[in-house]
């Protein structure tokens, strides 16, 4: 007998995170969010060792909007690259030049202190 239950209509799809925990962790590391974290283990290991979604939401405020946008698009580019090798980076730099430049400047700030 077929089920007559309806899917849970109360789920707001717009609140679901399209990225995995691993992808979010990579975004946190790429943005150097461990530098802003209160956990010593995150600062010591230079990566998020907690909940990367919470980390991105909490510490992401310290990152300029263009740089945060780059991190999100970098995850999309990585997926694109897995289907069409070598195309993700090109797509990212051509489609988001301002964000790419902002990210390069952001990263340079941390390269000097590493």
Secondary structure as UniProt FT lines:
FT   TURN            9..10
FT   HELIX           13..15
FT   HELIX           21..30
FT   TURN            31..32
FT   HELIX           33..36
FT   HELIX           40..45
FT   HELIX           52..59
FT   HELIX           60..62
FT   HELIX           65..83
FT   TURN            85..86
FT   HELIX           87..95
FT   HELIX           97..111
FT   TURN            112..113
//
